[in-house]
Amino acid sequence: MIKTLRNLSKQGREKYIPPKTVKEAIPIKDIFADGTFTVGNCAVRKENPVTAFVKQILRKLGLIKDVIKPQTYSKTFRFDDINYAIASKEDKEAMFLEYGELLNALDSGAATKITINNRRINKSDFEKRILIPMNSDQLDVYRKEYNQMLMDKIASGNGIIQEKYITVSVVKKDVEEARAYFARIGGDLITHFNRLGSVCVELDATDRLRIFHDFFRVGHETEYAFDLDTDLQDFKDRICPATMEFSKDYFKIAGSPGGSEKFGRVLFLKDYASFIKDSMVSELCDLNRNMMFSIDVIPVPTDEAVHEVENRLLGVETNITNYTRKQNERNNFTANIPYDMERQRAETREFLDDLTTRDQRMMFAVVTLVHIADSEEQLDSDTETILTTARKHLCQFAPLKYQQMDGLNTALPFGLRKINTLRTLTTESLGVLIPFRAQEVNHSGGVYQGVNVISKNPIFVNRKNLMNGNGFIFGVPGSGKSMTAKREEVSILLTDPNADVLLIDPEREYTPLVNAFGGEIIRISSTSESHINAMDMNAEYGDGANPVTLKSEFVLSLCEQLIGKEGLGAKQKSLIDRCTTSVFVDYIAGGYKGQPPTLQEFRAELLKQTEPEAKDIALAIELFTNGNLNTFAKPTNVNVNSRLICYDILDLGKQLQSIGMLVVLDNILNRITSNRSKGRSTYIFIDEIYMMFQH
C-alpha cells in the first residue's frame, strides 16, 4: 500500500477500545460553535499508575516534554440537489464533467465523505413551514380547505426528503490550523458546486448535531434543542439514543427511554461491476426509509499514483517476459501470451494513460449504506430490496459482520472511516456514483406548485426567493393553465396579507374567484359604467424620476394608437408633451390630491394651441375623448385600491382593444409604484397574454 494511503488510514486504524456507554459509541470528542468537530475513539485506555507517576516526575525535572498529538478534525457542508435525472444527454455530460472537476479538486491531504441522507418529513416542522395560519377573518374557511389539500398531498407522496452533505476530515495539531484549512477548502467547494448549479453552505454545530439527533432519535425530531452557550460540554446528551445494541449483522437503537426500538443494518459495496450506470445511487436511495448512503474518498497525489502504476506495469511486463522465455526454452516459439496477462497489461496501460494524459486522478473509495426499519422483519425485507437493486447493476452489497458499529460510524457524516474495504478508482469511475438526482424546491412561506415528478414530493415556491420571480404557464388547451394560475392567486391571498393581486381577464374566467374573495371587478367596454381615467397618476409614478416625464411617454403611445398608421411627427410629439405638462400643473401643485386631469381636458388644451397640428391631433382623438368611445376619458369611478382587482376586458371591442390594453397596464403601473413606496408586494396575472403581443 502506498505511503499516502498509510498516512490517511490512521484515523481508521485507531486502537479499538470497546465502548461501555452509549456516549462512548458516538465518536465525537469535542465540538466548536463553527461546526468543527474533533472526532475519533472516545474511550481512552487508562495509563498504568506507576508509569504515569514516573512520567510526571520526569516532566517536572525537564527530562521529557509533553507531546501534542495531532487530532482528526472534520467539517460538514450541505449542498443542494440539481436536476440531473431529467436533464438532456448533453446537459448530463456537462454535469458529469463538472462533477469530475470537483472530485479532482479534492485535497490529497484530507479524506472526504459524500453523504446522502434520506429522512422522513417531520409533520410538525412541515406544518410550521408550509401550512397557512388562521387569521380570524372570512377567509379562514378557505385556509382550512387549502391546508387539508396540502396534507393530502403529503400523505400521497413518499414522505421522504433527501439532504446531501460533504464532510472533510484532516489531521492537524490544533483547531486553529484546522479552521484555516477548512476555510480554504470550503471556498473551493462552494465555487465548484456553484458551477454545477448547486448551493453549498457550511453547517455550524447546531445544524450538524441535528443530523445525528434525527438519525438516532427517529420519531422524536421535534424534541431537538441545543444552545451553543450552555450545551457545548454535554452535547452528547442532546443527540445520543437511550440505548444501542450491536449484533452480528444489525443493531438496535431506542430514541427515548421506554420508547419503541428501531432496527438498523450497515451494508458495504463488496463487488464493483465493470460497467455501472449513473442511476444506481439514485435507485438505491429511492427506498422509502430512513437511510444514509456514504462514499468515502481518499485522493492520491498524482506523482505517487503514477509511480505505483508504473511499478505494477513493470511487474506485469516482467511476468510476460518470463513466460515468453520459458516457452522459448521449450522450443515453443509460437506460444501466445495468456489472456489474463494480456488483459492485465492492457488495463494497467489504460490506467496509466488516464493518469498521465486524460486528467484523471487515482482515488481510494469505500461505499457504505445504513438503513433503519421498525422491525427486524422489515429490516430483512429492506435489505433484500437494496441487494436486489445493486445486483440489477451487477454490483454486490453485503452486511458488515461483527463490524456494525464501525460501519455505522463510517456511514454517518462524522468524518471517520472505520472499515478498510478500499477500492482503487479513477475520477471517472468514481464520478459514476454521482449523488445528484432531482432538485427539491421547498421554500418557507412558499406557494404550492405541484408535485416533483421524480421524488413525488410537493413543490413550494416563494417567488421572492428567486433571482427572477416572473414566469409563464404553458400547456395545451384544457390542460389547466388557468386553474394553475387561480391556485397560485388563492395561495397568495391566503398567506400574504401584505400582497396585492391584479388580474387581466380576457375571457371572464375569474369572476367567481374575485367575488368569493371580496375583490373588485372592473369591466372595461364602450358601454360599461366602469371607467378608468387614462391620465391617473400618483406621486410615485416616475419611480424616483419626474412623474410627468413618464406620463408624457404614455400619452404619446396612447395618441399613436389612436391616430393609427399615420403616426406622429416631431411637431405633433412636441405639442403632446407640451399639453401633457400643462394639464398636470395644477394637479402637481396641489400635492397630487383631488381629481387628476382627464383626456377631455387634454384635448381642450390641444385646442388652445395656435399650431394647426394641434387641431389635427384633437380631431383624431375626438372619438375617444368626447365621442362614443370615451370610456377612458372620464374620471375613475371604481375602487382601484382593492387588494384584489380583476380587469375584465372580454367586451373590449377591436377599436378600443389597443388603447384599453395601454390604459390597463398604465393603471397597473400606478399601483405597482404606489405599493413599492409602501413596501407591499404586487402580483400580476395576465391570462391569454398572446392577445397583448398582437399590438
N, C-alpha and C positions, 0 to 999 in steps of 0.2 A: 504494500500500500504506500502511496507516495506521501511525501512529507506534509503537504498541506492538509491532506485528509487526517493524518495523525494529530495535527495541531487542533483542527476544528472538531475532532471527535472527543476531545477531553470532556466536554460538557455532557456527553452521553455515556461516559465510562467512569463516572464518579463511583467511589466505593459504595456498594449497596448496604444501606442500614435500614432494616425493616421499620416502618413507622409504627408507633404504638398508639397514636391518636389520629382522629380524622384530620386535625390541623396539620400534622406532620405529613399526611398524604398529599397535601397541596404544596407543590414545590416552589413557593414564593417566600423569599427570606425577608425582603424589605420592599416597601413601595415609597414612591415620591409623588408629590402632588401633580407634577407634569406628566405622569404616566410612565415614567421609567421604573422598571421593576428589577430587583436583584433576584435571580432565580437559581435553583439548584436543590440538592438534597437538604432538607430542613433538619433532619435528625443528625445530631453531632455526637460522635463517639467520645465519651469522657476519657480524658487523659489519665494515665496512672498517677496516683497522688505523689509517689516518690519522684517520678520523672518530672512532674510539674513543679515540685519544691526545688529540685536541683536546678531546673531552668530559671526559676525565679531568682535564686542566689547568683547564678552566672550573669543574669541581666543586670542585677544591681552592681556587680563587680565590673560591668562593661565588657565582659568577655564574649558575650553574644548579644545580638540585636534582634529586635522583633522584625520579622519579615512580613511585609504586607502582601498577602496573597491576592492575586488578581481574582476578580469576581465576574460572573456572567451577568450582563445587563441586557434587558430586552425592552423593545418599544413597539407598540402596535399602531398601525394606521388602518383606517377604514376607507374603502374605495367603493364607488357606485358601480352598478352594473351598466352594461351597454347593450344595445340591440344587435347582438351577434347572430342569434339563431334565425332572425328574419331578414338578415342583410343579404344583398345580392352576392354572387360569387366573387365579383371584383372587390366589393367592399370587405368581404370576409378575408380575402387575401391581403388587403391593405391592413386590416386589423391584426391579422396573424403576424405579419412582418413587423408591425409596430410593437406587438407584444414580445416578439423575439428581441427587438432592440431593448425593451425593458429588462428582459432576462439577462441579456449581455451586459447591461449596466450594473448588475448586482455585484457588490464588492466581494472579492475572494477572501477578504479578511474577516468575513462575518457569515453567519448562517441565516437563511431566510425561510420563512414558513408562510405559505399561502393557504388561507383557510376559508372554506365556505360553510357558513353557519345556518342550518335550517332550524327555525324556531317558530312555534305557533304564535299566531296573532293574539296578543293579550286583549281580551274583551274589554276590560276596564280601561286600558290605555286607548283602545280604539274608540270607545265612547267619548272619552275626553277630547280626543283629537278631531274626530270626524262628525259625530252626531250634533245636531243643531239644538242649542239650549232653548228652553221655552222663554217667551218674552211677555207673557200675560197680556196678549192682545188678541184681536180677532183672527190672527194668522196662526195661532197655536194648533188649531185643528189640522192645518196643512203640515206643520212641523212634525206632529206625531205620525202622520201618514208617511211623510218623507223618511223619517228615521226608521220606521218599520221596514220600508223598502230597502234601506241601506243594510239593515240587519239581515234581511232575507238574502241579499246578495253575498254577504259574508258567509252565511250558512251554506250557500250553494257552491262556494269556492272551496279550495283545499285548505284554507286557513293557515297556510304556511308562508312565511316570508323568508327571504334569503338575505343575509348580510355577509359581506366579504371583507376579509382582513388580510393584511400582510404584516408579519411580525419579524423584526430584525433583531438578532441577538449577537452580542460581541463580548469578548473578554477584555476588560480594561482594569486598570489599577484602582480607579475611584470613579465616583458618579459624575464628577465634572468632566473627566475625559470622555465618559460615555455620552453625556449630554452634547458635547461638542461634536462627537461623531454622528449622533442621531440627527442633529441639526443639519449637517451636510448631506447625509443620506436622505433625510426627509425631503429636502429641496429637490434632489434628483428624482425621487419617486413621484412627487407632485407634478413635476414637469412632464415625465413620461406618461403618467396617467391622463394628464390634460391632453396630450397628443392623441390618446386613444378616445377622447371624448368622455372620460370618466373624471370624477372629482375625488381627490384623495385628501383626507384630513387626519391629523394625528389625534389619538384618544388620550384624554387625561386619566388620572387614577380612578375617578368616579365611573367614567364610561367603560373603562377596561374591566374593572371589578364587576360591573353589571353583566358582562358577558358570562363570567363564571358563575355568578349568582343565579342567573336564569337557567344555566345548564344544570347545576347541582340541585336547584330547588324548583323543579318543574311543577307548575301549578300554583306557585307562590311568588310569581314575578312581581306582583304589585306591592309586596312587602319589602322590597329593596329600599334601604335607606342608608346613606353613607355621608358623613360630614368630614371634609378634609381637615378641619381644625381639631376635631376630637377623636376621630376613629382611625388615625394612622397607625396606632400601636396595636389595636385589636381588630385589624381589618379582616382577619380570617373568620372572626365570629359573624361577620356580615355576609359571607359568601358560602361557607362550608356547609354541607348537609349534616343532618343529625347523625346518620350512620352511613358507613361504607363497608361493603363486604366483597372481597375479591375471591372468585372461584377459579377453576381451571381455565374456562374459556368464556366467562361472563362475569359481571359484577352487579351488585345491588346497592342502590342508594335510597335513602329516605330523606325528603326535603325538610321535614319537621318532626319533632318527637311525637311518636304515635301515628304519624302520617302514613299514607299508603306507600309501599315500596315501588320503585321503578327499576327495571332491568335494562342493562346495557351490555354491549359487546363491542370490542375493538377488533377490526379486521385490517389486514395489510395486503398490499398488492404483491403477490408472490411471484407470479409469472407474467411477463410482458409479452404482448403479441408483436410480431414483426411489422404489422400494419395496424394502426389504431385510428379510428375516426375521431374527429374533433367534437363529436356529440356524446362521447362516452361519459364525460364528467357530468354533463347536464342530465343525462339519463340516470346516472347513479344517484344524483341529488334530487331526483324527482319524487322520491319516496315521501309519502305524507306522514313523516315522523320527525321528531327532534333528532338532529344528527349534526356531526361536524366532519367535514372532509378536508384533509390537510395534505399539502405537498411540501416536504422539507427539501430545500435546495441548498447545496454546498458547491458554489462555483470554484473551479480550479484555475490558478494562473495559467495563461496560455503557454508560457515557456516551459513550465513543469509538465503540462499536459502533452505538449509536442515531444518533449524528451521521453516521457513514459511510452507514448505510442510508437515512437521510433525504436525504442528498445523491444517492444512487443513485435514490431515488424521484423526487426533483426532476428529475433528468436524464431519466427515463422520461416524466414528465408533460410536460416541455418538448418532447420528440420527438413526443409525441402531439398537442400543441398546434400545433406547426409543420406536422405532416402535415395536420391539420384545416384550418388557414389556407390551405395551398396548394390543397386541394381546393375550398375556398370561392372562392378567386380564379379557379378554373376553372369556377365556377358548378355544381360538383358538390356540392350541399348534402345529398345523401342517402348519401354515401360512408360505409362502415363503417370503424372502426379496424382495421388489420391484426391478425391473430390473434397474431402474435409480440409485438407491442407490448402488446396486451391481457393476454397471459399474463405478460409481464414486470411489468406494473403489479400484477396480482393476486398474483404471487409475492412481489414486494417489499413490498406492503402486508401480506401474511400474515407475512412475516419480521419486519416492524416490530411487528406486533401480538404476535408471540411474545416479542419483547424487552421490550416495554413493559407487557403485561397478563398474560402467561402464565408468568412467572417462568423464562423461557429465557435462556440466555447464548449469545453468539456465540463460537465456537471455531474455531481452525485445526487441522487434523488431517493426519497422514501415517501411512499404514499400510504396514508393510514385513514381509516374511517371508523367513527364511533357512532352508534345509533342507540336510541332509547325506546323502550316499549313498556306497556303497562303490566305485562305478564310474561312469564318465561315462554309460553306457547306462542304468543305474539312475537316475541323476540326471535324465536327459531324461524317463524314464518317470514319475518322481515329479512333475516339473514339469508334465507334461501332465495328470496326475491333479488337481493343485491348480488349474490353469487351468480344467479341466472343471467342478470343483466350484464355482468362482467364477462361471463362465458360467451354471450352473444357477440362480444367484441374480441373474442379469443384471448381474453385475459383471465387470470385466476386470482381471486381474493381468498384469503384463508384467515380463520381466527387465530389470534395470538394465544399460544398455550403457556399457561403459567407466567404470562407477561402482561396481563390485563392492566395492571396499574401503570407499568412503564409505557404501555401503548396509549393509555388514557392521557398521561402527561405529555406524550408526543403529539397526539391528535389535537389537544386543546392549545389555544394560542398563548401558552406560557413563554415560548421561545426556547424550548428544550427538545432534544432528540435522544430518547432513551433506548431506542432499538436500532440495530445496525444492519438492517436488510437493505443495503445500499445497491443502487443500480447505476451504472455508468451510461450517461445520455449526452447527446449534443443539444444545442439550443433548439433546433427544430424538433427533435424527438420529444423534448420536454414541453415545447410550446403547444404540442397537440393536446396536452392536458390543460386546455385553456379554460379559465374559470368563468368566462363571460357567457351569458345566455340571453336574458331579456331585461330591459330596464324597467324598474318599478317606479311609478310616479304616485307618490302618496304625500302631497303637501298638506301641512297643517292648515286647517281652515279652507281646504280646497273644495271644489265642486265636483260631484260625481260625474264622470265622463264615460263610463262603460267598464268593460272587463278586459284585462290583459289577455290576449289570445293565447299566449304561451303559458303563463303561470296561473291563469284563471283567477287572479286576484283583482279586486276593484281598483279603478284608477281615479285618483282625486287630484285635480289640478287647480292651483291658485295662479291665475294669470299674472298677478302682481309679482310672482317669484320668477317669471320667465324673462329672458332677455327681450323678447318681443311678444307682447300679450295678444296681438291680433291673430285672427285665424279664419279659415274658410271651412264650411261644411259641404263636402262633396257627396254625391250619390245619385243613383238612377232615380227616375220618378217613382214615388211611392216607397222609397227606402227609409223614410223617416227623418229627412233633413230638418223640416220644421219642428217635428216633435223633439229632436235633439236640442234645437235652439230654445224651445219652450222649457225643457227640463233645466237647462242652464239658467234661464231667466228666473225660474221659480227658486232655484238654489240661491241665487244672488239676493233675491228679495227676502228670503227667509233667514239667511245667515249674516248678511252685512247691512246693518241699519244705516251705515254711512255711505251708501252707494245708491245712485240713481240709474234707472234703466230706461232707455229710449228706443222705441221700435219704429221701423218704417215698414208698413204692411200694405203691399200692393194687391193682396187677394182677400183681405178681410178674414184672416185666419185667427187672429189673436184677440178678437173682441171678447169672447167668454173669459179668457185668462185675465185680461185687463179689468173687466168688470168684477171678477172674483176678488182681485187684489185691491180694488178701490182706486184704480188708476184713471187717467184722463184719456179719452179717445177724441182725437181731432180729425174730423172728416173733412177732407180738402177737395172741393169741386167748385164749379162755377155757380152752382145753385145752393151750396151749403150755407147754413147760418154761421158756421165756424169760420173765423177769419184770423189770419196771421199777418201782421204788419211786416212787409219785406224790409222796412227800414228800422226795425227794432235793433237797439244797440245799448250795451251796458258799459260801465267804466273799464271793465277788464277785457273788452272786446279785442283790443290791439295786442293783448298778451304781453304787456310791458311797453309796447310802442304806442304811437298815436292812433287811437281807435278810428278816427275819421279817415286816415290813410287806408286802412284795411277795408273800411266800409265803401270808400270810393272805388276800390278794385272790384268789390262785389257789385256795385251799381253798374259799373262798366260791363261786367259779364252779363248782368241782367238785361241791359239795353241791347247788347249784341244778340242775345237770344230773342228779344222782342222784335228787333229790326229785321233779323233774318239774314239771308245770303248777302245782302248789300254790304253789311259790315259797317264799321265805324272808321272814319278817317281821323287824322291828327286833330283837326279842328273840333270835330264832334267830341272826341275824348277830353279835350281841354275844357269844353263847355260843361260836360257832365261832371267833371271834377270840381269845377268852379261852383256849380249849382249844389252839388252834394255838400261841400263845405259850408255854403251859405245857409242851407236849411237846418244845419245842425248847430249853428252858432248859439242860438238861444237855449237849446236843449243842454249843450255842454256847459254854458254859463250858469245854468240852474243846477249844476251838480248831478246831471243825468237823472233828474227827478221829473215827475209828471209824464205826459204823453210824448213819446218821440214823434218826429215828423213822419208823414206818410208819402207814398208815391204820388198822391194827388198834389200835395204841397210841392214835391219835387218838380212835377210838370208845370205847376203855376210859376215856380221860379224860372224854369226854362222860358216860359212865355214872356217874362220880364226882360229877357236879354234882347239886345238890339241886333245880334247877328242872325241872318236868315237860317243858318244851320240849326240854331236853337229851335226855331219854329218847325223845322223838318223833324227833329227828334221828338218834339212834343206831339206832333201829329202821328208819328209812327207808334208811340206808346199810348195814344189816347184810348184804344180799345181795352188796354189792361189797367188803366188808371181811372178813367171816367166812363168807360163803356161797360158792356155786359160782362166782360171777363175781369172785373176789378176786385176779385176776391182777396188779392194780396195788397190792395191799395187802401185798405181801411184799417183802423186801429185794432189791435189784437183783443179779442173778446173771449178767449179760452184760458184755462189755467195752465200756463206753460211752466209753472213751478212745481207741479206734481212730481212725486218721486217716480211714478211710472207713467210714461206718456207713449201713446201709440198714434202715429201719423197714418191715418187711413187714406191712401191715395188711389183706391180702387176706381172711383168715379172721376178721376182727373182726366179730362179729355186730351186729345192729341195736341190741341192748341196751347193748353196750359201745362202740358207734361214737363217740358224742359224748364220753364220758369218755376213750376211747382217744385221740381227737384232742387233747384238752386235755393229757393226760399226755405224749404225744409232743412237743407243742410246748413244754411246760414243760421237758422233758428237753433239748430243743434250746436253750432259753434258758439253761439251766445251762451248756451247752457254749460258747455264744457269750460269756457274761460271763467264763467262765474263760479262753477264748482271748484275749479283749480285754486282760485283765491281763497275758498272756504276750506280747502283740504278734503273735499269729497271726491269719491270715485264716480266715474261716468262710464256706463257700459252701453254700447250702441249695437243694435242688431238690425241688419238690413236683409229682409227676405227678398228673394228673386233679384239679387244685385245686378244681374246681367242687364236689367232694364236701364240702369244708370249708365252702363257702358255704351248704350245706343246714342247717348248725347255727349 
